[in-house]
């Protein structure tokens, strides 16, 4: 049976962010993830994790001016100082919150940019970040994202992510595989997961079209979860979807999955 983590940036959004931890625990979750913790006091988040017995599975490095549309800065040489400062800040939060995995967003390639230079900078930044995280026994993750939702996002395929991981050559740099994004970009989900299971450390799910909960779209999630069990995947699966109605209703598929498997 998969080990699910509630993404608190997507689920329970009818509540203020800090109240979503209790809501997740009340719904039976043992793990949570979210985009960013930086707008909140570390102690406020830490106390809620401890109070409700939750593991923080994942969050992102600072990713530039999010509200202005930036989706990562790690491909930009001009942002090196900001990137390095962000890595240090993320590590501080991760240590305080007991989080062992951090995701580095790549960024949106400017029109006409030299992709070879962007790749060179990306690899250099990832080497720096992987080394910094390794000192704290943390894992660095990169995630391919579909270019329909985020046009010109630099890291847009599983093959490109593997190439980057091999170029960086750091033991703690791993793949974050988002089923929703890769169904849009590639399809062929089950064989792709099998081929890349040796570098995958985190999985996220949503259905398509709509980015709603499993069972609302074209992806055969019962098959896929069974496939992951057969592959021996024992990591977390983040529920990074937008509930089609209420969060409570969007979680009914989990009960159905449990009944189906047992």
C-alpha positions, -999 to 999 in steps of 0.1 A, spaced: 0 0 0 15 34 -10 26 58 17 8 91 10 17 126 20 -8 155 19 4 185 -1 -7 214 21 -3 239 -7 -30 221 -26 -51 203 0 -72 217 28 -70 252 13 -103 261 29 -82 265 61 -54 289 70 -20 273 62 -10 265 98 -44 249 105 -40 224 76 -15 203 96 -43 192 120 -67 187 92 -42 164 75 -36 144 107 -73 142 113 -77 128 78 -52 100 86 -20 114 70 14 107 86 33 129 62 29 163 46 47 184 20 42 220 7 58 245 -16 75 269 8 78 275 45 96 308 44 67 331 51 61 314 85 79 311 117 99 279 120 87 272 155 51 276 144 55 249 118 77 227 140 51 227 168 23 217 145 43 188 131 52 176 165 17 181 180 1 161 152 28 134 147 35 144 112 67 140 91 76 168 68 85 150 36 95 178 12 96 215 4 113 237 -22 143 259 -22 135 296 -25 125 300 -62 127 337 -70 97 360 -72 70 334 -72 41 359 -73 57 376 -103 58 343 -122 93 330 -115 96 293 -111 132 288 -100 165 305 -104 190 277 -106 196 280 -144 206 316 -142 242 326 -136 232 361 -126 213 346 -97 242 327 -82 244 347 -50 206 345 -45 207 308 -52 234 301 -27 217 322 0 185 303 -7 202 269 -3 215 280 31 181 292 42 164 260 30 188 239 50 181 260 81 144 254 78 149 217 69 171 211 100 145 227 123 116 209 107 132 174 104 129 174 66 153 152 47 144 161 11 146 195 -7 135 202 -42 153 226 -65 131 242 -92 151 248 -124 134 279 -138 118 292 -170 142 296 -200 140 331 -215 130 332 -252 162 329 -273 184 319 -244 214 297 -249 202 264 -234 238 251 -233 247 279 -209 216 275 -189 224 238 -185 260 245 -175 248 269 -148 222 245 -136 247 217 -132 271 240 -113 244 251 -90 231 216 -84 267 205 -75 269 232 -50 235 224 -35 241 187 -34 274 192 -16 258 216 9 229 191 16 252 161 18 269 177 49 235 174 66 226 140 52 198 155 31 187 145 -4 184 170 -33 156 165 -58 149 178 -93 115 174 -110 106 176 -147 75 198 -151 52 200 -181 55 230 -204 18 233 -209 13 246 -174 47 263 -173 57 273 -208 95 271 -214 102 254 -180 138 242 -185 136 207 -170 108 191 -190 115 154 -194 126 123 -175 155 117 -199 168 153 -194 165 149 -156 186 117 -158 212 134 -179 215 162 -154 217 138 -125 245 119 -142 263 151 -151 262 163 -115 273 129 -102 263 134 -66 250 104 -46 223 126 -29 209 141 -61 177 122 -71 146 124 -92 113 137 -81 88 120 -105 55 138 -109 30 115 -126 7 143 -137 35 163 -154 50 133 -171 17 120 -184 13 153 -202 49 154 -215 56 117 -222 30 92 -212 43 56 -210 42 59 -173 48 23 -160 78 15 -182 93 50 -175 89 45 -137 105 10 -140 135 23 -160 142 52 -136 133 36 -102 170 35 -94 171 73 -92 136 81 -79 133 92 -43 99 110 -44 67 107 -64 38 131 -67 4 124 -82 -26 142 -98 -49 132 -126 -52 148 -160 -70 167 -174 -76 192 -146 -49 182 -121 -76 168 -98 -75 138 -75 -68 102 -89 -99 88 -105 -111 120 -121 -91 117 -154 -73 94 -178 -46 78 -155 -52 43 -142 -40 50 -107 -50 16 -91 -28 -1 -117 0 24 -112 1 21 -74 2 -17 -77 30 -13 -102 50 8 -78 45 -18 -50 58 -44 -74 88 -23 -82 96 -20 -45 91 17 -42 88 25 -5 91 63 -5 64 89 0 38 97 -27 28 134 -24 -8 143 -32 -2 174 -52 -36 179 -68 -65 204 -68 -96 188 -52 -124 188 -77 -148 198 -50 -140 196 -13 -107 182 1 -128 156 21 -145 144 -10 -113 143 -29 -98 118 -5 -125 91 -10 -104 74 -36 -79 65 -9 -106 45 10 -116 28 -22 -80 20 -30 -75 4 4 -106 -17 1 -96 -28 -33 -61 -39 -22 -72 -57 9 
